């Protein structure tokens, strides 16, 4: 494992995820393998449905990506929990909202409504 980065992590084994995490991951040099906490993931190489990685031990599918500045990381409305060790860096450097460093979760409205339509209001999630 080479690089450390704060990323968005959402399990996609079910139809729609209700929770996601923002946490520090380690990525391999190629980016095909990611480690988060005790879990290790490998790329689905484009073969996943709304997922881009699978967890090696369980086979569960996940969406793992760089964090967006607007907080719309998930496809649908999702509660996002921020790991304590990255919370300050996330709010200060990624979201550019240092006044929120004490906030350990937020609700992301997502990129799409559940019926597949774009949300009318594209405001930033907080």
N, CA, C and O atoms as CSV, one atom per row, in Angstrom:
chain,resi,resn,atom,element,x,y,z
A,1,UNK,N,N,0.844,-1.175,0.000
A,1,UNK,CA,C,0.000,0.000,0.000
A,1,UNK,C,C,0.890,1.239,0.000
A,1,UNK,O,O,1.881,1.318,0.726
A,2,UNK,N,N,0.511,2.187,-0.823
A,2,UNK,CA,C,1.352,3.353,-1.021
A,2,UNK,C,C,0.750,4.649,-0.518
A,2,UNK,O,O,1.307,5.275,0.384
A,3,UNK,N,N,-0.373,5.068,-1.078
A,3,UNK,CA,C,-0.899,6.387,-0.829
A,3,UNK,C,C,-2.031,6.370,0.188
A,3,UNK,O,O,-2.830,5.435,0.239
A,4,UNK,N,N,-2.082,7.424,0.995
A,4,UNK,CA,C,-3.161,7.609,1.950
A,4,UNK,C,C,-4.040,8.743,1.446
A,4,UNK,O,O,-3.543,9.795,1.042
A,5,UNK,N,N,-5.365,8.519,1.473
A,5,UNK,CA,C,-6.285,9.514,0.942
A,5,UNK,C,C,-7.628,9.412,1.654
A,5,UNK,O,O,-8.046,8.326,2.054
A,6,UNK,N,N,-8.303,10.553,1.811
A,6,UNK,CA,C,-9.647,10.566,2.388
A,6,UNK,C,C,-10.629,10.287,1.265
A,6,UNK,O,O,-10.620,10.967,0.239
A,7,UNK,N,N,-11.493,9.266,1.465
A,7,UNK,CA,C,-12.417,8.867,0.409
A,7,UNK,C,C,-13.804,8.576,0.961
A,7,UNK,O,O,-13.997,8.390,2.162
A,8,UNK,N,N,-14.759,8.544,0.043
A,8,UNK,CA,C,-16.151,8.212,0.316
A,8,UNK,C,C,-16.309,6.706,0.121
A,8,UNK,O,O,-15.879,6.163,-0.897
A,9,UNK,N,N,-16.933,6.020,1.106
A,9,UNK,CA,C,-17.066,4.556,1.079
A,9,UNK,C,C,-18.522,4.194,1.366
A,9,UNK,O,O,-19.055,4.522,2.427
A,10,UNK,N,N,-19.157,3.517,0.413
A,10,UNK,CA,C,-20.566,3.158,0.560
A,10,UNK,C,C,-20.780,1.718,0.111
A,10,UNK,O,O,-20.468,1.360,-1.024
A,11,UNK,N,N,-21.321,0.887,1.020
A,11,UNK,CA,C,-21.621,-0.499,0.654
A,11,UNK,C,C,-22.803,-0.512,-0.304
A,11,UNK,O,O,-23.786,0.199,-0.097
A,12,UNK,N,N,-22.704,-1.323,-1.353
A,12,UNK,CA,C,-23.737,-1.377,-2.385
A,12,UNK,C,C,-24.315,-2.769,-2.555
A,12,UNK,O,O,-24.879,-3.063,-3.610
A,13,UNK,N,N,-24.199,-3.634,-1.564
A,13,UNK,CA,C,-24.705,-4.994,-1.706
A,13,UNK,C,C,-26.223,-5.034,-1.783
A,13,UNK,O,O,-26.787,-5.894,-2.460
A,14,UNK,N,N,-26.888,-4.111,-1.096
A,14,UNK,CA,C,-28.342,-4.038,-1.150
A,14,UNK,C,C,-28.777,-3.150,-2.301
A,14,UNK,O,O,-27.948,-2.697,-3.090
A,15,UNK,N,N,-30.069,-2.903,-2.398
A,15,UNK,CA,C,-30.610,-2.071,-3.478
A,15,UNK,C,C,-30.127,-0.637,-3.338
A,15,UNK,O,O,-29.596,-0.072,-4.295
A,16,UNK,N,N,-30.300,-0.035,-2.162
A,16,UNK,CA,C,-29.857,1.335,-1.918
A,16,UNK,C,C,-29.257,1.406,-0.526
A,16,UNK,O,O,-29.819,0.867,0.427
A,17,UNK,N,N,-28.145,2.056,-0.413
A,17,UNK,CA,C,-27.478,2.189,0.868
A,17,UNK,C,C,-28.074,3.359,1.641
A,17,UNK,O,O,-28.390,4.394,1.054
A,18,UNK,N,N,-28.228,3.204,2.937
A,18,UNK,CA,C,-28.749,4.278,3.770
A,18,UNK,C,C,-27.646,4.977,4.542
A,18,UNK,O,O,-27.873,6.043,5.114
A,19,UNK,N,N,-26.451,4.392,4.568
A,19,UNK,CA,C,-25.317,4.956,5.290
A,19,UNK,C,C,-24.053,4.835,4.457
A,19,UNK,O,O,-23.893,3.920,3.649
A,20,UNK,N,N,-23.163,5.789,4.681
A,20,UNK,CA,C,-21.854,5.770,4.036
A,20,UNK,C,C,-20.843,6.346,5.013
A,20,UNK,O,O,-21.213,6.869,6.064
A,21,UNK,N,N,-19.566,6.250,4.665
A,21,UNK,CA,C,-18.503,6.761,5.524
A,21,UNK,C,C,-17.545,7.609,4.701
A,21,UNK,O,O,-17.369,7.410,3.499
A,22,UNK,N,N,-16.939,8.556,5.391
A,22,UNK,CA,C,-15.797,9.288,4.872
A,22,UNK,C,C,-14.635,8.840,5.745
A,22,UNK,O,O,-14.681,9.004,6.964
A,23,UNK,N,N,-13.596,8.278,5.143
A,23,UNK,CA,C,-12.479,7.782,5.935
A,23,UNK,C,C,-11.191,7.745,5.145
A,23,UNK,O,O,-11.177,7.932,3.928
A,24,UNK,N,N,-10.106,7.501,5.863
A,24,UNK,CA,C,-8.795,7.425,5.235
A,24,UNK,C,C,-8.555,6.011,4.724
A,24,UNK,O,O,-8.693,5.037,5.465
A,25,UNK,N,N,-8.196,5.913,3.460
A,25,UNK,CA,C,-7.886,4.627,2.850
A,25,UNK,C,C,-6.434,4.631,2.384
A,25,UNK,O,O,-5.832,5.681,2.163
A,26,UNK,N,N,-5.906,3.451,2.246
A,26,UNK,CA,C,-4.581,3.266,1.633
A,26,UNK,C,C,-4.807,2.645,0.273
A,26,UNK,O,O,-5.553,1.674,0.147
A,27,UNK,N,N,-4.172,3.191,-0.741
A,27,UNK,CA,C,-4.333,2.648,-2.087
A,27,UNK,C,C,-3.006,2.089,-2.577
A,27,UNK,O,O,-1.934,2.590,-2.239
A,28,UNK,N,N,-3.106,1.040,-3.381
A,28,UNK,CA,C,-1.913,0.489,-4.000
A,28,UNK,C,C,-1.430,1.457,-5.079
A,28,UNK,O,O,-2.151,2.374,-5.470
A,29,UNK,N,N,-0.250,1.251,-5.538
A,29,UNK,CA,C,0.321,2.122,-6.567
A,29,UNK,C,C,-0.553,2.144,-7.822
A,29,UNK,O,O,-0.706,3.188,-8.456
A,30,UNK,N,N,-1.121,0.998,-8.179
A,30,UNK,CA,C,-1.972,0.906,-9.376
A,30,UNK,C,C,-3.379,1.447,-9.135
A,30,UNK,O,O,-4.086,1.763,-10.092
A,31,UNK,N,N,-3.805,1.561,-7.852
A,31,UNK,CA,C,-5.158,2.002,-7.525
A,31,UNK,C,C,-6.183,0.883,-7.587
A,31,UNK,O,O,-7.367,1.131,-7.359
A,32,UNK,N,N,-5.772,-0.325,-7.884
A,32,UNK,CA,C,-6.712,-1.449,-7.995
A,32,UNK,C,C,-7.069,-2.066,-6.650
A,32,UNK,O,O,-8.102,-2.724,-6.522
A,33,UNK,N,N,-6.222,-1.859,-5.648
A,33,UNK,CA,C,-6.462,-2.393,-4.313
A,33,UNK,C,C,-6.517,-1.241,-3.324
A,33,UNK,O,O,-5.673,-0.345,-3.349
A,34,UNK,N,N,-7.527,-1.273,-2.446
A,34,UNK,CA,C,-7.734,-0.240,-1.428
A,34,UNK,C,C,-7.921,-0.931,-0.089
A,34,UNK,O,O,-8.567,-1.975,-0.009
A,35,UNK,N,N,-7.361,-0.356,0.956
A,35,UNK,CA,C,-7.545,-0.876,2.305
A,35,UNK,C,C,-8.175,0.218,3.166
A,35,UNK,O,O,-7.694,1.350,3.195
A,36,UNK,N,N,-9.262,-0.135,3.869
A,36,UNK,CA,C,-9.929,0.761,4.804
A,36,UNK,C,C,-10.177,-0.017,6.084
A,36,UNK,O,O,-10.823,-1.065,6.062
A,37,UNK,N,N,-9.664,0.493,7.208
A,37,UNK,CA,C,-9.715,-0.222,8.483
A,37,UNK,C,C,-9.156,-1.631,8.278
A,37,UNK,O,O,-8.017,-1.776,7.834
A,38,UNK,N,N,-9.920,-2.652,8.586
A,38,UNK,CA,C,-9.439,-4.032,8.411
A,38,UNK,C,C,-9.883,-4.647,7.092
A,38,UNK,O,O,-9.612,-5.821,6.840
A,39,UNK,N,N,-10.556,-3.880,6.250
A,39,UNK,CA,C,-11.098,-4.405,4.998
A,39,UNK,C,C,-10.180,-4.113,3.825
A,39,UNK,O,O,-9.532,-3.068,3.769
A,40,UNK,N,N,-10.135,-5.051,2.891
A,40,UNK,CA,C,-9.348,-4.867,1.668
A,40,UNK,C,C,-10.271,-5.037,0.460
A,40,UNK,O,O,-11.067,-5.973,0.393
A,41,UNK,N,N,-10.146,-4.115,-0.485
A,41,UNK,CA,C,-11.027,-4.063,-1.649
A,41,UNK,C,C,-10.218,-4.166,-2.930
A,41,UNK,O,O,-9.074,-3.717,-2.996
A,42,UNK,N,N,-10.825,-4.759,-3.942
A,42,UNK,CA,C,-10.218,-4.781,-5.272
A,42,UNK,C,C,-11.201,-4.209,-6.275
A,42,UNK,O,O,-12.416,-4.298,-6.099
A,43,UNK,N,N,-10.659,-3.624,-7.324
A,43,UNK,CA,C,-11.470,-2.992,-8.357
A,43,UNK,C,C,-12.316,-4.027,-9.093
A,43,UNK,O,O,-11.877,-5.148,-9.348
A,44,UNK,N,N,-13.537,-3.622,-9.426
A,44,UNK,CA,C,-14.407,-4.449,-10.265
A,44,UNK,C,C,-14.115,-4.205,-11.744
A,44,UNK,O,O,-14.709,-4.844,-12.613
A,45,UNK,N,N,-13.217,-3.298,-12.019
A,45,UNK,CA,C,-12.778,-2.990,-13.396
A,45,UNK,C,C,-13.951,-2.709,-14.330
A,45,UNK,O,O,-13.975,-3.163,-15.474
A,46,UNK,N,N,-14.932,-1.944,-13.815
A,46,UNK,CA,C,-16.077,-1.555,-14.636
A,46,UNK,C,C,-17.188,-2.573,-14.716
A,46,UNK,O,O,-18.178,-2.343,-15.411
A,47,UNK,N,N,-17.056,-3.701,-14.024
A,47,UNK,CA,C,-18.053,-4.773,-14.132
A,47,UNK,C,C,-19.158,-4.680,-13.079
A,47,UNK,O,O,-20.078,-5.497,-13.103
A,48,UNK,N,N,-19.104,-3.720,-12.161
A,48,UNK,CA,C,-20.093,-3.639,-11.096
A,48,UNK,C,C,-21.294,-2.795,-11.470
A,48,UNK,O,O,-21.203,-1.906,-12.317
A,49,UNK,N,N,-22.428,-3.080,-10.829
A,49,UNK,CA,C,-23.631,-2.285,-11.010
A,49,UNK,C,C,-23.695,-1.280,-9.872
A,49,UNK,O,O,-23.951,-1.659,-8.729
A,50,UNK,N,N,-23.470,-0.017,-10.162
A,50,UNK,CA,C,-23.425,1.071,-9.178
A,50,UNK,C,C,-22.390,0.788,-8.102
A,50,UNK,O,O,-22.532,1.251,-6.971
A,51,UNK,N,N,-21.370,0.048,-8.434
A,51,UNK,CA,C,-20.268,-0.269,-7.527
A,51,UNK,C,C,-18.980,-0.322,-8.343
A,51,UNK,O,O,-18.998,-0.645,-9.531
A,52,UNK,N,N,-17.866,-0.003,-7.691
A,52,UNK,CA,C,-16.598,-0.048,-8.405
A,52,UNK,C,C,-15.536,-0.912,-7.715
A,52,UNK,O,O,-14.472,-1.160,-8.282
A,53,UNK,N,N,-15.825,-1.368,-6.493
A,53,UNK,CA,C,-14.904,-2.243,-5.763
A,53,UNK,C,C,-15.692,-3.358,-5.083
A,53,UNK,O,O,-16.894,-3.227,-4.855
A,54,UNK,N,N,-15.009,-4.452,-4.762
A,54,UNK,CA,C,-15.606,-5.503,-3.938
A,54,UNK,C,C,-14.653,-5.811,-2.797
A,54,UNK,O,O,-13.434,-5.726,-2.943
A,55,UNK,N,N,-15.231,-6.170,-1.658
A,55,UNK,CA,C,-14.441,-6.513,-0.485
A,55,UNK,C,C,-13.962,-7.947,-0.650
A,55,UNK,O,O,-14.765,-8.840,-0.922
A,56,UNK,N,N,-12.671,-8.178,-0.491
A,56,UNK,CA,C,-12.080,-9.476,-0.811
A,56,UNK,C,C,-12.652,-10.638,-0.001
A,56,UNK,O,O,-12.909,-11.705,-0.558
A,57,UNK,N,N,-12.855,-10.451,1.296
A,57,UNK,CA,C,-13.311,-11.559,2.130
A,57,UNK,C,C,-14.786,-11.896,1.914
A,57,UNK,O,O,-15.135,-13.067,1.766
A,58,UNK,N,N,-15.655,-10.882,1.893
A,58,UNK,CA,C,-17.099,-11.127,1.808
A,58,UNK,C,C,-17.633,-11.125,0.373
A,58,UNK,O,O,-18.660,-11.742,0.092
A,59,UNK,N,N,-16.946,-10.440,-0.524
A,59,UNK,CA,C,-17.434,-10.286,-1.891
A,59,UNK,C,C,-18.444,-9.163,-2.045
A,59,UNK,O,O,-18.926,-8.917,-3.151
A,60,UNK,N,N,-18.776,-8.471,-0.948
A,60,UNK,CA,C,-19.740,-7.369,-1.004
A,60,UNK,C,C,-19.224,-6.251,-1.904
A,60,UNK,O,O,-18.026,-5.975,-1.956
A,61,UNK,N,N,-20.160,-5.615,-2.613
A,61,UNK,CA,C,-19.808,-4.536,-3.527
A,61,UNK,C,C,-19.885,-3.182,-2.822
A,61,UNK,O,O,-20.726,-2.969,-1.949
A,62,UNK,N,N,-18.991,-2.272,-3.217
A,62,UNK,CA,C,-18.892,-0.936,-2.632
A,62,UNK,C,C,-18.676,0.092,-3.721
A,62,UNK,O,O,-18.145,-0.206,-4.791
A,63,UNK,N,N,-19.105,1.325,-3.421
A,63,UNK,CA,C,-18.719,2.476,-4.219
A,63,UNK,C,C,-17.698,3.233,-3.385
A,63,UNK,O,O,-18.001,3.680,-2.279
A,64,UNK,N,N,-16.481,3.376,-3.917
A,64,UNK,CA,C,-15.410,4.090,-3.229
A,64,UNK,C,C,-14.891,5.142,-4.200
A,64,UNK,O,O,-14.512,4.838,-5.332
A,65,UNK,N,N,-14.884,6.395,-3.728
A,65,UNK,CA,C,-14.451,7.483,-4.617
A,65,UNK,C,C,-13.846,8.625,-3.820
A,65,UNK,O,O,-13.985,8.701,-2.599
A,66,UNK,N,N,-13.171,9.508,-4.540
A,66,UNK,CA,C,-12.684,10.731,-3.917
A,66,UNK,C,C,-13.894,11.543,-3.473
A,66,UNK,O,O,-14.955,11.480,-4.096
A,67,UNK,N,N,-13.732,12.298,-2.404
A,67,UNK,CA,C,-14.827,13.099,-1.864
A,67,UNK,C,C,-15.086,14.323,-2.732
A,67,UNK,O,O,-14.157,14.968,-3.218
A,68,UNK,N,N,-16.342,14.622,-2.913
A,68,UNK,CA,C,-16.741,15.811,-3.665
A,68,UNK,C,C,-16.848,17.010,-2.729
A,68,UNK,O,O,-17.231,16.871,-1.568
A,69,UNK,N,N,-16.514,18.160,-3.234
A,69,UNK,CA,C,-16.580,19.379,-2.445
A,69,UNK,C,C,-18.009,19.698,-2.003
A,69,UNK,O,O,-18.209,20.244,-0.918
A,70,UNK,N,N,-19.007,19.364,-2.833
A,70,UNK,CA,C,-20.392,19.688,-2.498
A,70,UNK,C,C,-21.070,18.634,-1.616
A,70,UNK,O,O,-22.213,18.835,-1.206
A,71,UNK,N,N,-20.397,17.518,-1.311
A,71,UNK,CA,C,-20.962,16.485,-0.448
A,71,UNK,C,C,-21.936,15.542,-1.124
A,71,UNK,O,O,-22.488,14.665,-0.460
A,72,UNK,N,N,-22.168,15.689,-2.421
A,72,UNK,CA,C,-23.081,14.806,-3.156
A,72,UNK,C,C,-22.345,13.566,-3.662
A,72,UNK,O,O,-22.315,13.306,-4.865
A,73,UNK,N,N,-21.765,12.818,-2.761
A,73,UNK,CA,C,-20.969,11.660,-3.154
A,73,UNK,C,C,-21.819,10.453,-3.529
A,73,UNK,O,O,-21.453,9.705,-4.436
A,74,UNK,N,N,-22.941,10.247,-2.856
A,74,UNK,CA,C,-23.796,9.101,-3.136
A,74,UNK,C,C,-24.739,9.373,-4.289
A,74,UNK,O,O,-24.917,10.517,-4.707
A,75,UNK,N,N,-25.337,8.316,-4.794
A,75,UNK,CA,C,-26.338,8.493,-5.846
A,75,UNK,C,C,-27.660,8.971,-5.279
A,75,UNK,O,O,-28.365,9.752,-5.918
A,76,UNK,N,N,-28.006,8.508,-4.076
A,76,UNK,CA,C,-29.290,8.814,-3.470
A,76,UNK,C,C,-29.088,9.365,-2.064
A,76,UNK,O,O,-27.964,9.406,-1.563
A,77,UNK,N,N,-30.166,9.785,-1.438
A,77,UNK,CA,C,-30.108,10.342,-0.089
A,77,UNK,C,C,-29.464,9.335,0.860
A,77,UNK,O,O,-29.895,8.186,0.955
A,78,UNK,N,N,-28.422,9.788,1.562
A,78,UNK,CA,C,-27.624,8.907,2.398
A,78,UNK,C,C,-27.098,9.665,3.606
A,78,UNK,O,O,-26.677,10.814,3.475
A,79,UNK,N,N,-27.112,9.046,4.773
A,79,UNK,CA,C,-26.436,9.613,5.935
A,79,UNK,C,C,-24.963,9.251,5.827
A,79,UNK,O,O,-24.609,8.080,5.683
A,80,UNK,N,N,-24.113,10.258,5.897
A,80,UNK,CA,C,-22.676,10.061,5.742
A,80,UNK,C,C,-21.996,10.331,7.087
A,80,UNK,O,O,-22.125,11.423,7.641
A,81,UNK,N,N,-21.274,9.341,7.608
A,81,UNK,CA,C,-20.546,9.450,8.861
A,81,UNK,C,C,-19.072,9.706,8.543
A,81,UNK,O,O,-18.495,9.069,7.662
A,82,UNK,N,N,-18.481,10.640,9.269
A,82,UNK,CA,C,-17.089,11.016,9.028
A,82,UNK,C,C,-16.237,10.460,10.156
A,82,UNK,O,O,-16.496,10.742,11.326
A,83,UNK,N,N,-15.222,9.672,9.816
A,83,UNK,CA,C,-14.322,9.115,10.818
A,83,UNK,C,C,-13.636,10.246,11.582
A,83,UNK,O,O,-13.266,11.265,11.000
A,84,UNK,N,N,-13.472,10.054,12.896
A,84,UNK,CA,C,-12.888,11.097,13.748
A,84,UNK,C,C,-11.500,11.531,13.292
A,84,UNK,O,O,-11.165,12.713,13.371
A,85,UNK,N,N,-10.691,10.589,12.818
A,85,UNK,CA,C,-9.311,10.925,12.467
A,85,UNK,C,C,-9.186,11.764,11.192
A,85,UNK,O,O,-8.104,12.274,10.902
A,86,UNK,N,N,-10.272,11.917,10.426
A,86,UNK,CA,C,-10.208,12.712,9.191
A,86,UNK,C,C,-11.188,13.882,9.197
A,86,UNK,O,O,-11.221,14.670,8.252
A,87,UNK,N,N,-11.984,13.996,10.255
A,87,UNK,CA,C,-13.061,14.985,10.271
A,87,UNK,C,C,-12.575,16.409,10.047
A,87,UNK,O,O,-13.144,17.121,9.220
A,88,UNK,N,N,-11.552,16.840,10.750
A,88,UNK,CA,C,-11.057,18.212,10.601
A,88,UNK,C,C,-10.536,18.456,9.187
A,88,UNK,O,O,-10.864,19.468,8.568
A,89,UNK,N,N,-9.734,17.540,8.683
A,89,UNK,CA,C,-9.180,17.684,7.332
A,89,UNK,C,C,-10.293,17.687,6.275
A,89,UNK,O,O,-10.231,18.447,5.309
A,90,UNK,N,N,-11.302,16.840,6.460
A,90,UNK,CA,C,-12.413,16.773,5.514
A,90,UNK,C,C,-13.142,18.114,5.435
A,90,UNK,O,O,-13.312,18.661,4.346
A,91,UNK,N,N,-13.573,18.646,6.582
A,91,UNK,CA,C,-14.340,19.895,6.573
A,91,UNK,C,C,-13.475,21.086,6.161
A,91,UNK,O,O,-13.952,21.981,5.464
A,92,UNK,N,N,-12.223,21.107,6.579
A,92,UNK,CA,C,-11.354,22.250,6.284
A,92,UNK,C,C,-10.855,22.240,4.846
A,92,UNK,O,O,-10.963,23.250,4.150
A,93,UNK,N,N,-10.307,21.112,4.388
A,93,UNK,CA,C,-9.613,21.079,3.096
A,93,UNK,C,C,-10.481,20.629,1.925
A,93,UNK,O,O,-10.328,21.147,0.819
A,94,UNK,N,N,-11.375,19.690,2.138
A,94,UNK,CA,C,-12.184,19.154,1.039
A,94,UNK,C,C,-13.463,19.976,0.872
A,94,UNK,O,O,-13.762,20.447,-0.225
A,95,UNK,N,N,-14.203,20.142,1.941
A,95,UNK,CA,C,-15.478,20.876,1.860
A,95,UNK,C,C,-15.296,22.387,2.003
A,95,UNK,O,O,-16.189,23.156,1.648
A,96,UNK,N,N,-14.146,22.814,2.520
A,96,UNK,CA,C,-13.851,24.235,2.744
A,96,UNK,C,C,-14.906,24.883,3.638
A,96,UNK,O,O,-15.384,25.984,3.364
A,97,UNK,N,N,-15.258,24.175,4.712
A,97,UNK,CA,C,-16.225,24.647,5.705
A,97,UNK,C,C,-15.643,24.416,7.101
A,97,UNK,O,O,-16.166,23.596,7.856
A,98,UNK,N,N,-14.569,25.126,7.453
A,98,UNK,CA,C,-13.895,24.862,8.734
A,98,UNK,C,C,-14.785,25.055,9.955
A,98,UNK,O,O,-14.496,24.505,11.018
A,99,UNK,N,N,-15.857,25.821,9.824
A,99,UNK,CA,C,-16.763,26.037,10.958
A,99,UNK,C,C,-17.520,24.759,11.327
A,99,UNK,O,O,-18.178,24.725,12.366
A,100,UNK,N,N,-17.446,23.715,10.512
A,100,UNK,CA,C,-18.180,22.468,10.752
A,100,UNK,C,C,-17.294,21.323,11.256
A,100,UNK,O,O,-17.735,20.174,11.271
A,101,UNK,N,N,-16.062,21.612,11.667
A,101,UNK,CA,C,-15.154,20.521,12.055
A,101,UNK,C,C,-15.683,19.664,13.200
A,101,UNK,O,O,-15.241,18.527,13.360
A,102,UNK,N,N,-16.594,20.164,13.982
A,102,UNK,CA,C,-17.193,19.373,15.058
A,102,UNK,C,C,-18.314,18.460,14.599
A,102,UNK,O,O,-18.801,17.646,15.384
A,103,UNK,N,N,-18.730,18.575,13.360
A,103,UNK,CA,C,-19.851,17.788,12.822
A,103,UNK,C,C,-19.343,16.442,12.321
A,103,UNK,O,O,-18.487,16.389,11.438
A,104,UNK,N,N,-19.871,15.350,12.882
A,104,UNK,CA,C,-19.373,14.010,12.549
A,104,UNK,C,C,-20.242,13.274,11.536
A,104,UNK,O,O,-19.930,12.145,11.158
A,105,UNK,N,N,-21.333,13.904,11.093
A,105,UNK,CA,C,-22.174,13.292,10.061
A,105,UNK,C,C,-22.996,14.377,9.377
A,105,UNK,O,O,-23.162,15.484,9.890
A,106,UNK,N,N,-23.500,14.023,8.206
A,106,UNK,CA,C,-24.395,14.905,7.473
A,106,UNK,C,C,-25.249,14.042,6.566
A,106,UNK,O,O,-24.935,12.874,6.338
A,107,UNK,N,N,-26.330,14.611,6.048
A,107,UNK,CA,C,-27.195,13.893,5.120
A,107,UNK,C,C,-26.927,14.430,3.728
A,107,UNK,O,O,-27.110,15.617,3.458
A,108,UNK,N,N,-26.494,13.549,2.854
A,108,UNK,CA,C,-26.267,13.887,1.453
A,108,UNK,C,C,-27.561,13.632,0.695
A,108,UNK,O,O,-28.144,12.553,0.798
A,109,UNK,N,N,-28.009,14.623,-0.065
A,109,UNK,CA,C,-29.222,14.433,-0.863
A,109,UNK,C,C,-28.949,13.556,-2.071
A,109,UNK,O,O,-29.883,13.047,-2.691
A,110,UNK,N,N,-27.693,13.376,-2.410
A,110,UNK,CA,C,-27.327,12.503,-3.520
A,110,UNK,C,C,-27.398,13.188,-4.866
A,110,UNK,O,O,-27.904,14.302,-5.000
A,111,UNK,N,N,-26.878,12.494,-5.853
A,111,UNK,CA,C,-26.847,13.026,-7.216
A,111,UNK,C,C,-28.189,12.873,-7.919
A,111,UNK,O,O,-28.501,13.646,-8.825
A,112,UNK,N,N,-28.995,11.878,-7.510
A,112,UNK,CA,C,-30.267,11.579,-8.179
A,112,UNK,C,C,-31.360,11.355,-7.155
A,112,UNK,O,O,-31.090,10.975,-6.015
A,113,UNK,N,N,-32.588,11.589,-7.565
A,113,UNK,CA,C,-33.727,11.176,-6.761
A,113,UNK,C,C,-33.902,9.669,-6.961
A,113,UNK,O,O,-33.429,9.131,-7.962
A,114,UNK,N,N,-34.566,8.979,-6.036
A,114,UNK,CA,C,-34.751,7.528,-6.177
A,114,UNK,C,C,-35.403,7.099,-7.487
A,114,UNK,O,O,-35.151,5.987,-7.950
A,115,UNK,N,N,-36.227,7.937,-8.095
A,115,UNK,CA,C,-36.875,7.542,-9.348
A,115,UNK,C,C,-36.006,7.844,-10.569
A,115,UNK,O,O,-36.456,7.696,-11.705
A,116,UNK,N,N,-34.761,8.266,-10.335
A,116,UNK,CA,C,-33.825,8.487,-11.434
A,116,UNK,C,C,-33.748,9.911,-11.949
A,116,UNK,O,O,-32.939,10.199,-12.832
A,117,UNK,N,N,-34.576,10.819,-11.416
A,117,UNK,CA,C,-34.541,12.200,-11.865
A,117,UNK,C,C,-33.444,12.971,-11.154
A,117,UNK,O,O,-33.059,12.635,-10.034
A,118,UNK,N,N,-32.944,14.011,-11.816
A,118,UNK,CA,C,-31.985,14.910,-11.193
A,118,UNK,C,C,-32.711,15.753,-10.143
A,118,UNK,O,O,-33.851,16.158,-10.367
A,119,UNK,N,N,-32.070,16.024,-9.003
A,119,UNK,CA,C,-32.708,16.916,-8.033
A,119,UNK,C,C,-32.832,18.327,-8.613
A,119,UNK,O,O,-31.951,18.786,-9.339
A,120,UNK,N,N,-33.929,19.006,-8.289
A,120,UNK,CA,C,-34.127,20.369,-8.774
A,120,UNK,C,C,-33.171,21.329,-8.089
A,120,UNK,O,O,-32.672,22.265,-8.715
A,121,UNK,N,N,-32.912,21.105,-6.812
A,121,UNK,CA,C,-32.053,21.986,-6.030
A,121,UNK,C,C,-30.681,21.333,-5.895
A,121,UNK,O,O,-30.562,20.292,-5.249
A,122,UNK,N,N,-29.656,21.913,-6.481
A,122,UNK,CA,C,-28.304,21.333,-6.456
A,122,UNK,C,C,-27.429,21.981,-5.386
A,122,UNK,O,O,-26.211,22.053,-5.549
A,123,UNK,N,N,-28.028,22.449,-4.304
A,123,UNK,CA,C,-27.240,23.128,-3.272
A,123,UNK,C,C,-26.296,22.164,-2.583
A,123,UNK,O,O,-26.431,20.945,-2.691
A,124,UNK,N,N,-25.347,22.730,-1.881
A,124,UNK,CA,C,-24.359,21.952,-1.157
A,124,UNK,C,C,-24.984,21.264,0.039
A,124,UNK,O,O,-25.796,21.859,0.746
A,125,UNK,N,N,-24.614,20.021,0.269
A,125,UNK,CA,C,-25.094,19.254,1.427
A,125,UNK,C,C,-24.273,19.605,2.648
A,125,UNK,O,O,-23.047,19.695,2.578
A,126,UNK,N,N,-24.950,19.804,3.768
A,126,UNK,CA,C,-24.245,20.086,5.024
A,126,UNK,C,C,-24.831,19.307,6.163
A,126,UNK,O,O,-24.362,19.421,7.295
